[in-house]
Amino acid sequence: MTNKTNSVVRINFAGGLIGLIFGSHRGKLESVISAKNRDGWNLAEVIPDNPNLILILLRLLLLIVTLGLWTISVGYILVFEKPVTEGQSFASSELPAASTRDGTLRAEPRFR
């Protein structure tokens, strides 16, 4: 079995007229994913942003204050994983492992 470790990256986009004209969701996603791939990370999961009522009201307020030019737009949480090799700075026994569908072990992310 292979142990894996995770990295979590949040990507936010610009909204409003500025985001509509100059924003590129695809370009931002491709740049983040390719940078993580160069470091040996593989994309494991994409979680869409799930805004609550307060965030929706804040976005509307920002649109009003900036006269429709800018607001916080939706984003994604990207979960990357890579195998844990022997000899890394932490022992594999320190990682809380969870079994995946294919039988490999995957270390769950920890927030500090």
Backbone torsions as a table, in degrees:
resi	resn	phi	psi	omega
1	MET	NA	147.9	-178.3
2	THR	-107.2	129.9	173.8
3	ASN	-84.8	144.3	179.9
4	LYS	-131.0	151.9	174.5
5	THR	-120.4	156.1	-173.8
6	ASN	-117.4	156.4	172.3
7	SER	-135.6	134.2	-177.2
8	VAL	-112.6	129.6	-179.4
9	VAL	-127.1	129.2	175.4
10	ARG	-99.7	131.4	178.1
11	ILE	-118.2	123.7	175.8
12	ASN	-114.8	149.3	-179.5
13	PHE	-115.4	159.5	175.9
14	ALA	-85.1	142.1	178.4
15	GLY	-115.6	-172.5	-178.3
16	GLY	78.7	-164.4	-179.1
17	LEU	-67.1	-35.6	179.1
18	ILE	-63.6	-45.1	178.3
19	GLY	-66.7	-34.3	179.4
20	LEU	-67.5	-39.8	-176.5
21	ILE	-84.9	-47.7	-172.3
22	PHE	-103.5	-11.3	-175.4
23	GLY	-79.1	144.0	175.8
24	SER	-136.0	100.2	179.7
25	HIS	-61.7	-44.2	-177.8
26	ARG	-63.6	-44.7	-179.4
27	GLY	-62.1	-41.6	-180.0
28	LYS	-67.9	-42.9	178.3
29	LEU	-63.1	-45.1	-179.6
30	GLU	-62.8	-39.5	-178.5
31	SER	-67.7	-41.1	179.6
32	VAL	-67.9	-45.1	-178.2
33	ILE	-65.8	-42.5	-179.8
34	SER	-68.3	-34.7	176.9
35	ALA	-65.4	-41.9	178.3
36	LYS	-68.8	-36.5	178.2
37	ASN	-63.5	-38.0	177.1
38	ARG	-62.4	-29.3	178.7
39	ASP	-86.4	3.0	176.0
40	GLY	96.9	6.7	-179.5
41	TRP	-92.2	145.0	176.0
42	ASN	-115.8	139.9	179.3
43	LEU	-70.0	124.1	-177.9
44	ALA	-106.4	-34.9	-174.7
45	GLU	-157.1	145.2	175.2
46	VAL	-120.1	122.4	-179.2
47	ILE	-113.8	117.9	179.4
48	PRO	-69.4	150.9	178.0
49	ASP	-64.3	136.4	-179.7
50	ASN	-120.9	86.2	-175.2
51	PRO	-71.6	150.3	175.6
52	ASN	-101.5	-179.6	-175.3
53	LEU	-62.5	-39.7	-179.9
54	ILE	-64.0	-41.9	179.2
55	LEU	-66.7	-37.8	177.2
56	ILE	-63.8	-43.0	178.2
57	LEU	-66.0	-37.7	177.1
58	LEU	-64.1	-40.9	177.4
59	ARG	-62.6	-42.5	178.7
60	LEU	-64.7	-42.1	177.9
61	LEU	-62.1	-42.5	177.9
62	LEU	-64.0	-38.0	176.9
63	LEU	-63.5	-40.3	-179.7
64	ILE	-68.4	-45.8	-178.0
65	VAL	-64.6	-37.9	-178.1
66	THR	-93.3	12.9	179.8
67	LEU	55.7	37.6	176.2
68	GLY	82.8	4.1	-177.0
69	LEU	-78.4	-38.6	-173.3
70	TRP	-148.8	146.1	169.7
71	THR	-157.7	170.2	175.4
72	ILE	-78.2	127.3	-178.5
73	SER	-101.9	179.3	178.4
74	VAL	-67.0	165.2	179.6
75	GLY	-151.8	-168.3	-179.7
76	TYR	-137.1	154.9	169.1
77	ILE	-110.1	120.8	-179.5
78	LEU	-104.9	129.0	177.5
79	VAL	-107.2	120.0	178.5
80	PHE	-108.1	153.0	176.4
81	GLU	-139.7	154.9	172.8
82	LYS	-151.2	155.0	-179.2
83	PRO	-65.8	145.3	175.3
84	VAL	-92.1	121.5	179.3
85	THR	-94.5	155.6	177.1
86	GLU	-64.5	144.1	177.0
87	GLY	90.2	6.8	175.0
88	GLN	-74.0	170.6	-173.2
89	SER	-67.0	-15.7	177.5
90	PHE	-121.6	148.2	179.8
91	ALA	-79.1	147.9	-178.9
92	SER	-66.2	-20.0	178.2
93	SER	-72.0	-16.6	178.2
94	GLU	-79.4	-15.6	-177.1
95	LEU	-88.3	127.6	174.8
96	PRO	-72.6	106.3	-173.5
97	ALA	-91.3	144.3	175.0
98	ALA	-129.0	140.5	-178.9
99	SER	-80.7	137.2	177.4
100	THR	-98.6	178.3	-177.6
101	ARG	-61.9	-34.1	-177.7
102	ASP	-86.9	6.5	174.9
103	GLY	90.6	-4.9	178.1
104	THR	-80.2	159.5	176.5
105	LEU	-93.1	140.1	-179.8
106	ARG	-131.4	127.8	179.4
107	ALA	-78.3	129.4	179.8
108	GLU	-76.5	144.5	-178.7
109	PRO	-67.1	145.8	176.4
110	ARG	-119.3	135.3	177.7
111	PHE	-102.4	135.0	-178.3
112	ARG	-112.3	NA	NA
